[in-house]
Amino acid sequence: MVTSGVPQGSVLGPLLFVIFINDLCRGISKDTKLYADDAKVISINHCYDDNKILQEDINRLVKWSEDWLMTFNESKCKVMYIGKKNPRYVYKLNNSVLTETMIENDLGIFISNNLEWKYHINSAI
């Protein structure tokens, strides 16, 4: 949550925000996607070490937010486990366990943890 900065709705607001978060992904080893004020870290984990690396990336994001006096909205930070054999490693943000989600709306497309399209199709009907 941004508690200071340019007024919401200003012409320069989006540009200044993009410049501000430009280095957010620096040092993150997993694939990171930014869109407006949202960030997603995407990770395919095959072993315990991959899980540890993802947690370290989350810790780096927290450190970045502390350095820039910003906070993540923990209620919007979630983890989606895809695959039946996924061991469901517990990830933490600021010592809070990230909530598991089964379905997420990503830019208007519903994605489920079983990768079925029925949720998206039902939302469009």
C-alpha positions as CSV (number, residue, x, y, z in Angstrom):
1,M,0.0,0.0,0.0
2,V,1.4,3.4,-1.0
3,T,0.9,5.9,1.8
4,S,2.5,8.8,0.0
5,G,3.3,10.0,-3.5
6,V,1.5,11.7,-6.4
7,P,-2.3,12.1,-6.3
8,Q,-4.3,9.1,-7.6
9,G,-5.6,9.8,-11.1
10,S,-2.9,12.3,-12.0
11,V,-1.4,12.2,-15.5
12,L,2.1,11.5,-14.3
13,G,1.1,9.0,-11.6
14,P,1.4,5.8,-13.6
15,L,4.7,6.9,-15.2
16,L,6.3,7.9,-11.9
17,F,5.1,4.6,-10.3
18,V,6.7,2.5,-13.1
19,I,10.0,4.4,-12.7
20,F,9.7,3.9,-8.9
21,I,9.3,0.1,-9.0
22,N,11.7,-0.4,-12.0
23,D,14.2,-2.2,-9.8
24,L,11.7,-4.4,-7.9
25,C,12.7,-7.5,-9.9
26,R,16.4,-6.9,-9.5
27,G,18.0,-9.9,-7.7
28,I,14.9,-12.1,-8.1
29,S,15.8,-15.4,-9.6
30,K,12.2,-16.6,-10.4
31,D,10.2,-15.2,-13.3
32,T,8.5,-12.0,-12.2
33,K,5.6,-10.2,-14.0
34,L,4.7,-6.6,-13.3
35,Y,1.4,-5.0,-14.4
36,A,0.5,-1.6,-13.0
37,D,0.8,-2.0,-9.2
38,D,0.6,-5.8,-9.3
39,A,3.5,-8.2,-9.2
40,K,3.5,-12.0,-9.7
41,V,6.3,-14.4,-9.1
42,I,6.0,-17.5,-11.1
43,S,8.0,-20.6,-10.1
44,I,8.2,-24.2,-11.3
45,N,9.6,-26.1,-8.4
46,H,11.0,-29.6,-8.8
47,C,12.8,-30.0,-5.5
48,Y,13.1,-28.6,-2.0
49,D,15.9,-26.2,-3.1
50,D,13.6,-24.6,-5.6
51,N,11.1,-24.0,-2.8
52,K,13.9,-22.4,-0.7
53,I,14.9,-20.1,-3.6
54,L,11.3,-18.9,-4.1
55,Q,11.1,-18.1,-0.3
56,E,14.4,-16.2,-0.6
57,D,12.9,-14.2,-3.6
58,I,9.8,-13.4,-1.4
59,N,12.2,-12.2,1.3
60,R,14.0,-10.0,-1.2
61,L,10.8,-8.4,-2.3
62,V,9.9,-7.7,1.4
63,K,13.4,-6.2,1.8
64,W,12.8,-4.0,-1.3
65,S,9.5,-2.8,0.1
66,E,11.1,-2.0,3.4
67,D,13.9,-0.1,1.7
68,W,11.5,2.0,-0.2
69,L,9.0,2.4,2.7
70,M,6.2,0.5,0.9
71,T,4.2,-2.4,2.2
72,F,2.6,-5.3,0.5
73,N,-1.1,-5.9,1.1
74,E,-0.7,-9.3,2.7
75,S,-4.4,-10.1,2.1
76,K,-3.8,-9.9,-1.6
77,C,-0.6,-12.0,-1.5
78,K,-1.4,-15.6,-2.2
79,V,0.1,-18.8,-3.5
80,M,-1.4,-21.2,-6.0
81,Y,-0.1,-24.8,-6.1
82,I,-0.5,-26.4,-9.5
83,G,-0.3,-30.2,-9.9
84,K,-1.6,-33.1,-7.9
85,K,1.8,-34.1,-6.5
86,N,2.7,-30.6,-5.4
87,P,4.1,-30.9,-1.8
88,R,2.5,-27.5,-0.8
89,Y,5.6,-25.9,0.7
90,V,4.6,-23.2,3.1
91,Y,5.7,-19.7,2.0
92,K,5.7,-16.7,4.3
93,L,5.5,-12.9,3.8
94,N,6.6,-10.9,6.8
95,N,6.3,-14.1,9.0
96,S,2.7,-14.5,7.8
97,V,1.8,-17.7,6.0
98,L,0.6,-16.9,2.4
99,T,-2.9,-18.1,1.8
100,E,-3.5,-20.8,-0.7
101,T,-5.8,-20.0,-3.6
102,M,-7.6,-22.4,-5.9
103,I,-8.8,-19.8,-8.4
104,E,-7.5,-16.4,-9.3
105,N,-8.7,-13.7,-11.7
106,D,-5.7,-12.5,-13.7
107,L,-6.5,-9.6,-16.0
108,G,-10.0,-10.9,-16.6
109,I,-9.0,-14.6,-17.0
110,F,-9.9,-17.0,-14.3
111,I,-7.0,-19.5,-13.7
112,S,-7.6,-22.5,-11.5
113,N,-5.0,-24.7,-9.8
114,N,-6.2,-27.7,-11.9
115,L,-5.9,-25.6,-15.1
116,E,-9.5,-26.2,-16.1
117,W,-11.3,-23.6,-18.1
118,K,-14.8,-24.1,-16.6
119,Y,-14.4,-21.3,-14.1
120,H,-13.5,-18.8,-16.8
121,I,-16.2,-20.1,-19.1
122,N,-18.9,-19.9,-16.4
123,S,-17.9,-16.4,-15.5
124,A,-18.3,-15.3,-19.2
125,I,-21.8,-17.0,-19.6
